[in-house]
Amino acid sequence: MTTSDHGGLSGASLRDHIDERGVVKTFVLDTNIVLHNPDAIFVFKEHHVVIPFMVIEELDKMKRKEDDLGRAARTCIRHLDRLRAIGTLSEGVSWSGLLPLANTAHAVGPGGVTGTIRVDVNEYARPSAIAENSPDNHIIAVAWHLMKSGQRTIFVTKDLSARIKADSLGIKTEDFTNQKVDADRLHLGHFTIPVEGELIDELYHDRLLTLERLREAMKTAADADPDLFVPEAVLANEYVVLRNKDDENHTGLARRLSDTDHVIPVTGPRKPVSGLMARNVQQTMALDALMDDDIKFVTLLGGAGTGKTLLAIAAGMAKVFGEGRYDKLLVARPIMPMGRDIGYLPGDKDEKLTAWMQPIFDNLQYLLSTRGAQVQGADSHSVEQRIQKLMADGKLVLEPLTYIRGRSIPHQFMIVDEAQNLTPHEIKTIASRVGEGTKLVLTGDIGQIDNPYLDQSSNGLAYCIEKMKGVRLFGHVTLTKSERSELASLAANLL
């Protein structure tokens, strides 16, 4: 399958959709596919794409919403309107005759094989199993009719119930996997290898180590222990823990400096960062990436209590309030409740936002308390008053991601918490808002996803980590050890 240039979509993850004879197949798309990614219709370019009329009806109902679903519905409708200008959608518009639209590739498959895109306006008789008059059943009926007519039909949906119903009727059914990653093999941002003690001494004595020397040590370690995880290459800004094979207490920590040909030693900050000192080697890595102004994009992945949000805010406070490196500290979170929502909240925007931003306030209160940093110097103000003053002065900005679209954010230290609840498209929207001189930090835990349409493989944070790895401006650290409290650590491991 050819590759579309839009939004990082790749046809490679759609398995075996052209067989060895180059047979064109028919894909029936569910509404949730185009709501998840309105550009999905361009992924199946060399095949027949069928959009049931019921999908158009559902998009029409969604288009007036002011949220991301409404935006996706409007985008897909615009795509179809542009296709309608080329030909009659009810009869089918040939991909081969499609002029290159913005952000799309030529729609011709291997050997010139091509297909069409069309809207199916017919009302089909439904099997008794899906006789109930519901949108899902009308959409499945289209795929069932095409299958019965002898076409090689595949029903594509993200709805588990719809997949089960279609599969029960003998229809080949698949999820839309183009923006999924392997969560079990997600880039960690660091690895550990046993080495000779002399190599560690050389790292700290010369203040660098060539990649060639490190590769030799990696090959030796891999040959000595086939079960040891050793990556094929050291990526830009990836961390390496060097452990003396003869003395476990003799270790070193290095990072490949951007995309250069050497690694440098990492010692961590010599003094507390906003009152915080790293409690383990992964937190040392995280602080190193957060405090390095040359790394413009940092992702921190970790379970509850690993300190990802606290470290990000501490680094942001040090950079904004202490060093003055950035003009503002901007902290944003997606509005995504855990469990049942409590309904509408009273008050103005700031009062409504307080409930959603309470986890951020908790971290700020800790860092500004006597246990944390004295960023503002000794004064008689309470912690709450100091936070309010920072917000009144415009140095600290807390806001939801609802209003991020269309903005340009220059010279700010921007933290997006709970990023695992965002889609890949939303992550792209946020990253594309970043202006000159801004550092973007995403934190999250892919094991705690509250968005009902995302999982560990399809969420925007995991997708971003996998797509950005190896980029010289990007750094990532996966934190695994809980440091919140002994109880929190036990709960994270045992429950």
TORKE-503899 format. One record per atom (N, C-alpha, C): x negated, y, z. Coordinates in steps of 0.05 Angstrom, whole numbers, plus 32768, in hexadecimal, padded with zeros to 4 digits. Atoms other than C-alpha are relative to their C-alpha. Example, Ala and Ser with C-alpha at 12.3 -4.5 7.8 and 13.67 -1.06 7.14 Angstrom:
<nodes>
7FEE7FE88000/7F0A7FA6809C/7FEE80188000/80107FE87FFF/7EEF7FEB808F/800F8016800E/
</nodes>
This chain:
<nodes>
7FEF7FE88000/800080008000/7FEF80198000/800F7FE88000/7FE780447FF0/800480108019/80007FF17FE7/7FDA80778026/800B801B7FFC/7FF57FE58001/800280B68033/7FEE80128011/80117FED7FF2/7FDB80F38049/8010800F8016/7FF07FF07FED/8014810C8075/7FFF7FF4801C/7FFD80077FE4/800E810980C1/7FF17FE78007/801080177FF9/7FDA80D280C1/800E7FE67FFA/7FF280198006/800C809F80A5/7FEF7FEE7FEE/800F80138010/7FEB80618089/80117FE87FFA/7FF180178007/800C802A8063/7FF37FE68008/800E80187FFA/7FD87FF8807A/800D7FF08017/7FF4800E7FEA/7FFF7FE780B9/801A7FF37FFA/7FE8800E8009/803C7FD18092/7FF77FE67FF2/800D80198007/802C7F88808A/800C7FF37FE7/7FF980118016/802E7F648047/801A80097FF1/7FE87FF7800E/80637F908027/7FFE7FFE7FE2/80028008801D/80477F827FE2/7FF17FE68000/800E80198001/80367F3A7FD6/7FED7FFF7FE9/801680028013/80017F1F7FA7/800A80067FE3/7FF67FFA801A/802F7F2A7F6B/8009801E7FFD/7FF87FE48001/803C7F737F7C/801E80047FFF/7FE37FFE8000/80867F687F89/800980188010/7FF57FE97FF2/80AB7FA77F9B/80167FF68013/7FEC80087FEC/80D57F9F7FDB/801380178006/7FEB7FEC7FF9/81127FC47FF5/80008004801E/80007FF97FE4/810E7FE88038/801980118006/7FE87FF17FF7/814E7FFE805B/7FF8800D801A/80097FF17FE9/813E8035808D/801780078013/7FED7FF87FEC/8164803F80CE/7FFC801E8007/80017FE47FF9/8173808580E9/7FE980068012/80167FFA7FEC/8141807F8122/7FE580017FF4/801A7FFF800D/8108807580F1/7FFA801D7FF7/80057FE58009/811080BA80D2/800280158016/80007FEF7FE9/811F80D98115/7FE57FFE800F/801B80047FF4/80DE80BB8130/7FEB800F7FF0/80137FF28012/80B880D580F3/800F80067FE6/7FF17FFA8018/80DE80FA80BD/7FF17FFC7FE6/801080048018/80A580EF808C/7FFC7FE27FFA/8003801D8003/80AC80A38092/80097FF77FE4/7FF68009801A/80D2809F8050/7FE980007FEB/801680008013/809080AE802C/7FEB7FEA8004/801380157FFB/806C8073804A/80047FE87FEE/7FF980188010/8090803E8020/800080067FE2/7FFF7FF3801A/807D80607FDF/80047FEE7FE8/7FFF80118018/807580267FAF/80177FEC8001/7FEA80127FFD/80B480037FC7/801B800F7FFC/7FE67FF58000/80FF800E7FC4/80078008801D/7FF77FF77FE5/811680388000/801D80067FFE/7FE37FFC7FFF/816080368010/8007800D801A/7FF67FF27FE8/817F80678040/801E7FFE8000/7FE380027FFF/81C680548053/800D801B8005/7FF27FE67FFD/81F9808C8050/80068006801D/7FFB7FFC7FE3/82078082809A/7FE8800E800D/80177FF27FF6/81C0809A80A7/8002801E7FFB/7FFB7FE48006/81D080DB8084/8014800C8013/7FEC7FF67FED/820E80E280AF/7FF58005801B/800B7FFD7FE5/81E780D880EF/7FEC80178000/80137FEA8002/81B1810980D8/8010801B8000/7FF07FE88001/81E8813C80CA/800A8008801C/7FF77FFA7FE5/820181358112/7FE980098012/80187FF97FF0/81BA813C812D/7FF4801B7FFA/800F7FE9800B/81A481788104/800480198010/7FFB7FE87FF1/81C381AC8132/7FF38000801C/800D80017FE5/819D81958170/7FE780118000/80177FEE7FFD/816881C3818A/7FE67FF28009/8017800F7FF7/8138818B819E/7FF17FF47FE9/8010800D8015/810781608178/80107FEE7FEE/7FEF80108012/813E8132815F/800D80117FEB/7FF47FEE8014/8160816D813E/7FEB80097FEC/80157FF88013/811E81848120/7FFA7FEA7FEC/800680168012/8110813F8104/80167FFB7FEC/7FE980038012/8156813A80E8/800080157FEA/80007FEB8014/8150817D80C5/7FE97FFC7FEC/801780058012/810B816B80A9/80067FEA7FEC/7FF980168012/81248129808C/801580097FEB/7FEB7FF68013/8161814C806D/7FF380117FEB/800E7FEF8014/8132817E804C/7FF17FEF7FEC/800E80138012/810881458030/80137FF57FEB/7FEC800C8013/814681248012/800B80157FED/7FF67FEB8012/815D81667FF6/7FEC80067FEA/80147FFC8014/811B816F7FD2/80007FE97FEC/7FFE80178011/812181287FB7/801980027FEE/7FE87FFD800F/816881377FA1/7FFD80127FE8/80057FEE8017/814E816F7F75/7FF17FF37FE9/800E800E8015/8124813D7F4F/80117FEC7FF1/7FEE8013800D/815A810A7F42/80197FFB8011/7FE780077FF2/819C80EB7F59/7FFA7FEC8016/800780117FEA/819180CD7F9E/80127FE78001/7FEE80187FFF/81CE809F7F98/7FF87FEB7FEC/800A80128014/81AF80807F5A/7FE47FF78005/801C80077FFA/816880817F73/7FED80137FF2/80157FEF800C/812D80B07F68/7FE67FEF7FFF/801880108003/80F0808D7F4C/7FE8800D800D/80187FF67FF3/80B180947F76/7FEB80087FEB/80157FFA8015/808780947F36/8005801B7FF4/7FFB7FE6800B/80AA80D37F1E/7FFF80168014/80007FEC7FEB/80A380F67F60/7FE880137FFE/80167FEC8000/807A81367F5B/7FF48000801C/800C80007FE6/8048813A7F94/800B80168012/7FF67FEC7FED/806E815C7FCC/7FEB80078014/80137FF77FEB/804B81818004/7FFB7FE98013/800880147FED/802581508030/80077FE37FF9/7FFB801C8008/803681128007/7FED7FF97FEA/8012800A8015/800F80E77FD8/80107FF67FE8/7FF2800B8017/801F80CC7F93/800D7FE58007/7FF080177FF7/805480967F9A/7FFE7FE97FEC/800380178012/8038805D7F70/7FEF7FEB800E/800E80167FF2/8022801A7F8B/7FEB7FF47FEF/8015800E800F/7FEB7FEA7F75/800A7FF67FE4/7FF98008801B/7FEC7FDC7F2A/8017800F7FF4/7FEA7FF0800B/801E80137F1D/801B7FF8800A/7FE680097FF5/80557FEE7F44/800C8017800F/7FF37FEA7FF2/8088801F7F5C/801D7FF98007/7FE480057FF8/80CD80247F7B/800F801A8000/7FEF7FE97FFF/810380567F8B/80088006801C/7FF27FF97FE7/8124807B7FC4/801C80087FF9/7FE47FFA8007/8170807E7FC5/80107FFF801A/7FEC80007FEB/81AA808B7FF3/80177FEE7FF8/7FEB80138006/81DB80517FF5/801A800A800B/7FE67FF47FF8/8222806E7FF7/80167FEC8001/7FEB80148001/8247802C7FF2/80097FF6801C/7FF4800D7FE8/8274800D8027/80017FE27FFB/8001801D8005/82657FC3802C/80107FF08015/7FF380137FEE/828D7F8A804A/7FEB7FF68014/801380087FEC/826C7F76808B/80067FE4800B/7FFB801A7FF3/82627F3180AA/800F8004801A/7FF07FFD7FE7/828E7F2380E6/7FEF80088018/80117FFA7FE9/82527F2A8115/7FFC801E8003/80047FE37FFF/824C7F748103/8019800E7FF6/7FE77FF4800A/82957F8280F4/80088019800F/7FF97FE87FF1/829A7FB7812A/7FF780197FF1/80057FE8800F/829D7FFD810D/7FED8012800F/80157FF07FF3/825B801B8126/7FEB80087FEB/80157FF88013/822380418103/7FEB7FEB7FFB/801580158003/81F0800A8110/800A7FEA7FED/7FF580158010/821E7FD680F1/800380087FE3/7FFE7FF7801C/822A800080B2/7FE480007FF3/801C7FFF800B/81DE800980AA/7FF67FE37FFB/8009801B8003/81D07FBF80B5/800E7FF37FE8/7FF0800B8016/82077FAE8083/7FF380067FE5/800D7FF98019/81E07FD2804C/7FE87FED7FFC/801680128002/81A27FA8805A/80097FE37FFA/7FF5801B8004/81CD7F68805D/80097FFD7FE4/7FF68002801C/81ED7F77801A/7FE97FFE7FEC/801780018012/81AA7F857FF8/7FF27FE58002/800C801A7FFD/818E7F458015/80107FEA7FF1/7FEF8013800D/81CA7F1D7FFC/800080027FE2/80017FFC801D/81C27F3C7FB7/7FE67FF67FF4/8019800B800A/817D7F1C7FB2/7FE880118002/80177FEE7FFD/81517F577FC1/7FEF7FF98019/801280057FE9/81147F4F7FEE/800380178013/7FF87FEA7FEF/81317F798026/7FF37FFF801B/800B7FFD7FE5/81117F928066/800E8017800D/7FF27FEB7FF0/81387FB8809A/7FEC800B8014/80147FF37FEE/810C7FEA80BF/800E80118015/7FF27FF17FEB/812480038102/7FEF7FFE801A/800D80007FE6/810980158147/80147FF78016/7FEC80087FED/814A7FFF8168/7FFE7FE18004/8004801D7FFB/813E7FBB818A/801A7FF17FFB/7FE7800E8004/81887FA9818A/80077FFD7FE3/7FFA8002801D/818F7FB98140/7FED7FEB7FF3/80128015800B/81517F8E8132/800A7FE48006/7FF6801A7FF8/81707F548158/80197FF97FEF/7FE880058010/81B37F5B8134/7FF97FFA7FE3/80078005801C/81937F6080F0/7FF27FE57FFC/800E80198002/81657F2680FD/80137FE88002/7FED80157FFD/81A07EFC8113/80107FFA7FE6/7FF38003801A/81BE7F0880CE/7FED7FF77FEA/8014800A8014/817F7EEF80AC/7FF280167FF1/800D7FEA800D/81667F348099/7FE48004800B/801B7FFB7FF6/811B7F3E809D/7FFF801C800B/7FFE7FE77FF1/81127F7580D0/7FE58007800D/801A7FF77FF4/80D67F9E80E7/8002801B800D/80037FE67FF4/80C37FD88112/7FEF80127FEE/80107FEE8010/80A3801680F4/7FE580038010/801980037FF1/805A800A8108/7FEA80127FF7/80167FF0800C/8034803E80E1/7FF280128014/800D7FEF7FED/80268069811E/7FFB7FF1801A/800680107FE8/801A8030814F/7FE27FF98001/801C80087FFC/7FD7801E816D/80017FE78012/800280177FEF/7FBF7FE08192/7FF9800A801C/80037FF57FE5/7FC97FF581DB/7FEC7FEF8010/801280117FF1/7FA17FB981F4/7FE380057FF9/801B7FFB8009/7F647FCF81CD/7FFB801E7FFC/80027FE38003/7F6A801981D6/7FE380098008/801B7FF57FFB/7F29804181D5/7FFE8009801D/80037FFA7FE4/7F108047821D/7FF0801A8005/80117FE97FFD/7EDE807F8212/7FE67FFB800E/801980087FF2/7EA780598237/7FFD7FE28000/8005801D7FFD/7E868015823E/7FE77FFD8011/801680067FEF/7E527FF4826A/7FEF7FEA7FF5/801280158009/7E147FCD8256/7FE97FFC8014/801880057FF0/7DDB7FAC827E/7FE780067FF0/80197FF8800E/7D967FC8826B/7FE87FFC8012/801880007FF0/7D4F7FC88282/7FFE801A800F/80027FE87FEF/7D407FF982BA/7FF180167FF3/80107FEB800C/7D0D801D8290/801080127FED/7FEF7FF08012/7D438033825F/800F8016800F/7FF27FEC7FEF/7D6980568297/7FED80168008/80147FEC7FF8/7D2A807882AF/7FF980127FE8/80067FF08018/7D1B808F8268/801680147FFA/7FE97FEF8005/7D6180AC8261/7FFE801A8011/80017FE97FEE/7D5880D9829E/7FE6800F7FFE/80197FF28002/7D0F80E98293/7FFE80117FE8/80017FF18019/7D1580FE824B/801980117FFB/7FE67FF28003/7D5C811A8254/800F7FF97FE7/7FF1800A8017/7D7280F48216/7FF67FE47FFA/8007801A8009/7D7080B081F6/800A7FFE7FE3/7FF78002801C/7D7280A281AB/80157FEB7FFD/7FEB80148006/7DAD807C818F/7FF37FE57FF8/800D80198009/7D7C804A8171/7FF87FF08019/8008800E7FE7/7D61803981B7/80187FF4800E/7FE8800A7FF3/7DA7803281D2/800C7FE97FF0/7FF580168010/7DBE80068198/7FF07FE68005/801180187FFA/7D837FD781A5/80097FF4801B/7FF7800A7FE6/7D997FD281EE/801C7FF37FFE/7FE5800B8003/7DE27FC681D9/7FFE7FE57FF2/8002801A800E/7DCD7F8E81A9/7FF47FEB8013/800C80127FED/7DA27F6E81DF/80157FF68014/7FEC80077FEC/7DDB7F708211/80157FEE7FF3/7FEB8010800E/7E0D7F5381DE/7FF57FE47FFB/800C801B8005/7DDD7F1A81CC/7FFE7FF0801A/8004800E7FE7/7DD17F0A8215/801B7FF7800C/7FE580077FF5/7E1C7F098227/801580047FEA/7FEC7FFD8016/7E4C7EFB81ED/801B80098009/7FE67FF77FF5/7E887F09821B/8000801D8008/80027FE47FF8/7E707F4F822B/800B80127FE9/7FF67FED8014/7E957F888208/7FEB80147FF9/80137FED800A/7E637FAE81DE/800B800A7FE5/7FF57FF58019/7E7F7FDD81A8/7FEC7FFE7FE9/801280018017/7E637FDC8162/7FEF80197FFD/800E7FE78001/7E4F80258167/800880128017/7FFA7FED7FEB/7E4C805D819A/800C80187FF2/7FF17FEA800C/7E8080918187/7FF8801B800C/80067FE57FF7/7E7980DC818E/800D8004801C/7FF87FFA7FE5/7E7E80F081D8/80097FE88010/7FFA80187FF1/7E8580A881EF/7FEB7FFC8016/801280047FE9/7E6880968233/7FF67FE48002/800D801A7FFD/7E39805D8242/7FF57FFE801D/800B80067FE5/7E2C80418288/7FEA7FEC7FFC/801780128001/7DE68023828A/7FFB7FF4801B/8004800E7FE7/7DDE7FEF82C0/7FE77FEF7FFF/801880107FFF/7D9B7FD382D3/80067FE38005/7FFA801D7FFE/7D9F7F8882C7/7FF27FF38018/800E800C7FE9/7D6E7F7C8301/8007800E801A/7FF97FF17FE8/7D8A7FAF8332/801B800E7FFC/7FE57FF58005/7DD57FBD8335/8003801D800A/7FFE7FE57FF5/7DC97FFD835D/7FF280157FEF/800E7FED8012/7D9E801B8326/801080037FE6/7FEE7FFC8017/7DCE803882F2/7FFB801C7FF4/80027FE6800E/7DD1807182C0/801A80047FF1/7FE87FF9800F/7E098095829D/7FF780137FE9/80087FF08018/7E0080B18256/801880067FEF/7FEB7FF98013/7E2B80D28221/7FF380077FE6/80097FF7801A/7E2080D781D7/8007801D7FFC/7FFB7FE38002/7E19812181CB/800D80067FE5/7FF07FFB8018/7E5081308198/7FFA7FEA7FEB/800680148014/7E3C810D8157/7FE37FFF7FF9/801D80008005/7DF18114815F/7FF57FE48002/800D801A8000/7DBF80DB815E/7FF37FF9801B/800B80077FE5/7DB180D981A9/801580038015/7FEF7FFE7FE9/7DD280D281EC/7FF2800F8016/800C7FEF7FEB/7DC880FF8228/800A7FF5801B/7FF7800A7FE5/7DCB80EF8273/80178011800A/7FE97FF27FF3/7E0A81018299/7FFD7FFE801E/800480007FE3/7E00811582E1/8019800A800F/7FE87FF47FF3/7E43813682EE/7FF9801B800B/80057FE57FF5/7E4C817C830B/7FF07FFE801A/801080007FE7/7E19818C8341/800E800C8018/7FF07FF57FEB/7E4C81B28369/801E7FFA7FFB/7FE480078004/7E9781A68374/800D80127FEB/7FF07FF28015/7EC681B9833B/801A8006800D/7FE87FF87FF2/7EFD81E1835C/80057FF08019/7FFE800F7FE7/7EED81BC839C/80007FE27FFD/8000801D8005/7EEC8177837B/7FE57FF57FF9/8018800F8009/7EB381468375/800A7FE57FF5/7FF88019800C/7EB98108834A/7FFC7FE98014/800180167FED/7EC880C98373/7FF77FE67FF3/800A8018800D/7EB48096833F/7FF480087FE5/800F7FF98018/7E8D809182FE/801380097FEA/7FED7FF78015/7ECC809982D2/8008801D8005/7FFA7FE47FFB/7EDE80DA82F5/7FE880127FF9/80187FF08009/7E9680F182E9/800180047FE2/7FFE7FFD801D/7EA080E3829F/801680157FF9/7FEA7FED8006/7EE3810982A0/7FF8801D8005/80097FE57FFA/7EC5814682C2/7FEC800A7FEC/80147FF88013/7E8B81468292/800D80097FE6/7FF27FF98019/7EBA81478255/8011801A8004/7FEF7FE87FFB/7EE8817B8276/7FF080198002/80107FE87FFB/7EB081AA8288/7FEE80087FE8/80117FFA8018/7E8C81A68244/801180107FEC/7FF17FEF8012/7EA481E0821A/7FFE7FF87FE3/80038009801C/7E8C81BE81DA/80147FEA7FF9/7FEB80148004/7EC0818781E3/801B800F8002/7FE87FF08001/7EFF81AB81CD/801A7FF18006/7FE880117FFD/7F30817181D4/7FF97FE88012/800580157FED/7F3181428210/801A7FF18006/7FEA80107FF7/7F6081098220/7FF87FEF8018/800580107FE8/7F6480E88264/80177FED8004/7FEB80157FFE/7F8980A6826A/7FFA7FF1801A/8004800F7FE7/7F94808482AD/801A7FFC800F/7FE980067FF0/7FC5806682DE/800480148016/7FF97FEE7FEA/7FE58087831A/7FE980028014/80147FFC7FEB/7FB380A6834A/7FE380007FF7/801B8000800A/7F7680A3831D/7FF4801C7FFE/800A7FE57FFE/7F7080EF8320/7FFF800F7FE6/80027FF3801A/7F7A810082D7/800B801D7FFF/7FF47FE58000/7FA8813C82E2/7FF180128013/800F7FEF7FEC/7F8381558320/7FE580097FF4/801A7FFA800C/7F40815282FB/800380157FEA/7FFC7FED8016/7F5C817782BF/8006801C800A/7FF97FE67FF5/7F7B81AE82E9/7FE8800D800E/80177FF67FF3/7F3C81B48313/7FEC800C7FED/80127FF68014/7F1181BC82D5/800B801A7FF3/7FF47FE8800B/7F4281EE82B8/7FFE80188012/80037FEA7FEC/7F41821882F8/7FE4800A8001/801C7FF87FFF/7EF5821882F9/7FF980107FE7/80077FF38019/7EF1822D82B0/800E801B7FFD/7FF07FE78004/7F28826382B3/7FFB80138017/80027FEF7FE9/7F25827E82FA/7FE380058009/801B7FFE7FF7/7EDC82708309/7FED800C7FEC/80137FF88015/7EB4827782C9/800B80167FED/7FF57FED8012/7EE582A282A2/7FFC7FF87FE3/8006800A801B/7ED782768265/801980027FEE/7FE77FFE800E/7F2082768251/80128015800D/7FEF7FEB7FF6/7F5682AB8258/80167FF68013/7FEA800A7FF0/7F8D827F8275/7FFD7FE28004/7FFC801C7FFC/7F9B823B8292/801D7FF97FFA/7FE580078009/7FD88220826E/80057FE28006/7FF9801B7FFA/7FF881E1828A/801D7FFB7FF7/7FE68006800B/803281C18266/80077FE28004/7FF6801C7FFD/805C8182826F/80197FFC7FEF/7FE78005800E/809181618245/80177FFD8014/7FE980027FEF/80D781658262/800C7FE57FFC/7FF8801B8003/80E2811B826B/80047FF3801C/7FFC800A7FE5/8103810182AB/7FFB7FE28002/8003801C7FFB/80F580BD82CB/801B7FF6800B/7FE680097FF7/8137809782D2/801580147FF8/7FEA7FEE8007/817880BD82D3/7FF9801D8005/80047FE37FFD/8175810882C8/8015800A8014/7FEE7FF57FEC/8194813382FF/801280157FF4/7FEE7FED800C/81B7816082CD/7FF4801B7FFE/800A7FE58003/81B281AA82C2/7FF6800C801A/800B7FF37FE9/818881D382F1/8007801E8000/7FF97FE37FFE/819C8218830B/7FE880127FFD/80157FED8000/817482578303/7FF680077FE5/800C7FF8801A/814A827982CE/7FEB7FEB7FF8/80138013800B/8113825782A5/7FEC7FF78014/801580077FEC/80DE825B82DC/800B7FEF8016/7FF480107FEA/810E823F8311/80067FE47FF6/7FFB801B800B/8123820682E3/7FE67FF07FFD/801A800D8005/80DA81F882D4/7FF37FF58019/800E80077FE7/80C681F1831D/80037FE28005/7FFB801D7FFA/80E581AB8323/7FEE7FEF7FEE/801080108013/80C1819282E4/7FE280038006/801C7FFA7FFC/807F81B282F7/7FF67FFB801C/800980057FE4/807D819C8340/7FE77FEF8002/8019800F7FFF/804681688332/7FE880127FFB/80167FED8005/801B81A18317/7FFC80128018/80027FEF7FE8/802B81CD8353/7FF27FF08017/800D80107FEC/801681938380/7FE280007FFD/801D7FFF8006/7FD28190835F/7FF3801B8005/800A7FE57FFC/7FC981DB8360/7FFF8007801E/80007FFB7FE3/7FDC81DE83AA/7FE97FF2800D/8016800F7FF5/7FA981A983BA/7FE5800F7FFA/80197FF48008/7F7281CC8393/7FFC801C800C/80027FE67FF5/7F82821083B1/80018000801F/7FFE80027FE3/7F8981F783F8/7FE47FFE800C/801A80027FF2/7F5281F2842C/7FF17FE77FF9/800D80198008/7F4581AB8414/7FF480027FE4/80097FFD801C/7F3A81C383CD/7FEE80187FFD/80127FEA8007/7F1981FF83AD/800A801A800B/7FF97FE57FF8/7F18824683C6/7FFB80127FE7/80057FF38019/7F1E8260837F/8004801E8002/7FFA7FE37FFE/7F3C82A38392/7FF1800D8017/800E7FF47FEA/7F0E82AE83CD/80117FFF8019/7FF180017FE7/7F2282B18416/801380188001/7FEC7FEB7FFC/7F6282D88420/80167FF58012/7FEB80087FEE/7F9F82D6844B/80197FF67FF3/7FE98009800F/7FCF82C18414/80037FE28003/7FFA801C8000/7FF1827E8417/7FFA7FF47FE4/8006800D8019/7FE4824B83E1/801580077FEB/7FEA7FF98013/8029825883C2/7FFE801C7FF6/80037FE48008/801B82A383C1/7FEA80027FEC/80177FFF8013/7FD88298839E/80087FF57FE5/7FF7800B8019/7FF9826C836A/801280147FF1/7FEE7FEC800C/802F82A0835E/7FF080187FF5/80117FEA800A/7FF982D68357/7FF27FF97FE6/800D80088018/7FD382AE8324/80147FFF7FE8/7FEC80008016/801482A582FC/8008801C7FF9/7FF87FE58006/802682EE8303/7FEB800F7FF0/80167FF4800E/7FE1830282EA/7FFC7FF47FE4/8002800C801B/7FEA82D582AD/7FE87FED7FFD/801780128002/7FAD82AA82BF/80097FE38000/7FF5801B7FFE/7FD8826D82CD/801C80007FF3/7FE78002800F/8011825A829E/800A7FE38002/7FF4801A7FFF/803F821F82AB/801980017FEF/7FE980008012/8072820E8275/80057FE57FF4/7FF98019800E/809781D58253/7FF680027FE3/80098001801C/808381BE820E/801680087FEC/7FE97FFA8011/80C881D281F4/7FFB80187FEE/80047FE7800F/80AF821681DD/7FE580027FF3/801C7FFF800B/806B820281C1/800080047FE2/80017FFF801D/807F81FF8178/7FFF801D7FF6/80037FE6800C/806A823B814F/7FEC8012800E/80137FEF7FF1/803982558183/7FE37FFC7FF7/801C80038004/7FEF8261817C/7FF38006801B/800A7FFE7FE4/7FC7825781BC/7FE180037FFF/801D7FFC8001/7F81827681BA/7FF48005801C/80107FFA7FE8/7F4C827981F2/800E7FF8801A/7FF3800B7FE8/7F72824E8224/7FF77FE48005/8005801B7FF7/7F658210824C/801B7FF38002/7FE4800A8002/7FA381E88239/80017FE38009/7FFD801B7FF6/7FB881AA825F/801D7FF77FFA/7FE6800C8005/7FF2817E8248/80017FE68011/7FFD80177FEE/8006814E8280/80167FED7FF6/7FEC80148008/802E810E8276/80037FFE7FE2/80008000801D/801B810D822D/80097FE57FF4/7FF7801A800A/802F80C38227/801D80017FF8/7FE47FFE8007/807780DB8221/8005800F7FE6/7FFE7FF18019/8068810081E0/7FFC7FED7FE8/800480108019/806D80E48199/7FE680097FF2/80187FF78010/803180E68169/8005801B7FF2/7FFA7FE6800D/8054811F8144/7FFF80178013/80017FEB7FEC/805C81478184/7FE480068008/801C7FFC7FFA/8013813D8195/7FF280107FEA/800B7FF18017/80018156814F/8009801D8001/7FF57FE47FFE/802E81938159/7FF1800F8015/800E7FF27FEA/800C81A4819B/7FE380067FF8/801C7FFC8007/7FC5819A8181/7FFD80157FEA/80027FEC8016/7FD481C58144/8007801C800A/7FFB7FE57FF5/7FE981FF8172/7FE6800C800B/80197FF87FF3/7FA28203818E/7FF180157FEF/800E7FEB800E/7F808244817B/7FE280008006/801D7FFE7FFC/7F37825A817B/7FFA8003801E/800A7FFD7FE4/7F13825081BD/80117FF28014/7FEF800E7FED/7F48822381DC/7FF77FE38004/8006801C7FFA/7F3B81E081FE/801A7FF28007/7FE7800F7FFC/7F7381AC81FD/7FFA7FE7800F/800480187FEF/7F7881768232/801B7FF28001/7FE880107FFE/7FAC813E822E/7FFC7FEB8016/800280157FEC/7FB88112826B/801A7FEF8000/7FE880117FFF/7FE780D78274/7FF97FE48007/8002801C7FF9/7FF3808F8285/80137FF17FEE/7FEF800E8013/800D8062824D/800F7FE9800D/7FF180147FF1/802580328283/8019800B800C/7FE87FF37FF4/805A8064829A/800D80137FEC/7FF37FF18015/8082807A825E/801E80028005/7FE37FFB7FFB/80C6809A826A/801080057FE7/7FF27FFC801A/80D680A98221/800B7FE67FF6/7FF5801A8008/81068072820C/7FF97FF77FE4/80068007801C/80EE807481C4/7FE27FFA7FFC/801C80058002/80A4806981D3/7FF77FE98011/800C80157FF0/8079803181ED/7FE280048001/801D7FFD7FFC/802F802481FD/7FF280037FE5/800E8000801A/801E801D81B3/800880187FEE/7FF57FEC8012/804980548194/7FFF801D800B/80007FE57FF4/8041808F81C4/7FE980117FF4/80127FED800C/801C80CD81AE/7FE48000800C/801A7FFF7FF3/7FE480C981E2/7FEF7FEA7FF6/801080178009/7FCD808381CE/7FF980047FE2/80057FFB801C/7FD480968184/7FEA80147FFC/80147FEA8001/7FAA80D5818F/7FE57FF58007/801A800B7FF7/7F7380AF81B4/7FF47FF07FEA/800A80128014/7F6D807C817D/7FF8800F7FE6/80067FF18018/7F6E80AE8144/7FE980148003/80147FEB7FFC/7F4080E28163/7FE57FF58008/801A800B7FF7/7F0980B3817C/7FEB80037FEB/80167FFC8013/7EC680C2815D/7FFE801C7FF5/80027FE48009/7ED6810B814E/7FEF80108013/80147FF27FEF/7E9F81398167/800B80138014/7FF47FED7FED/7ECF8169818A/80117FF28014/7FED800F7FF0/7EF4813181AD/7FF27FEF8015/800A80127FEB/7EE7810D81EF/80177FF2800E/7FEB800F7FF3/7F0E80D78212/7FF47FF08017/800880117FE9/7F0980B48256/80197FF1800A/7FEB80107FF3/7F35807B8270/7FF87FFC801D/800680037FE3/7F38807D82BC/80107FE8800A/7FF380197FF7/7F49803B82DF/80027FFE801E/800080037FE3/7F3A80448329/80118016800E/7FEF7FED7FF2/7F7080648355/7FF1800C8018/800D7FF27FEA/7F5480988385/801380118011/7FEC7FF07FF2/7F9580B6839F/80007FF9801E/8000800A7FE4/7F97808C83DF/7FFD7FE27FFF/8002801D7FFF/7F8C804583F6/801B7FF37FF9/7FE6800B8006/7FD7803983F4/800780027FE3/7FFA7FFC801D/7FDF805783AE/7FF07FEC7FEF/80108013800F/7FA6802B8396/800B7FE48001/7FF4801B7FFC/7FC57FEC83B3/801A7FFE7FF0/7FE78001800E/80097FFE8396/7FFC7FFE7FE2/80068001801D/7FEC800A8351/7FF77FE57FF7/800C801A8008/7FC97FC78351/80147FE98005/7FF080177FF9/7FFD7F9B8373/801D80017FF7/7FE37FFE8007/80427FB58360/800480007FE2/
</nodes>
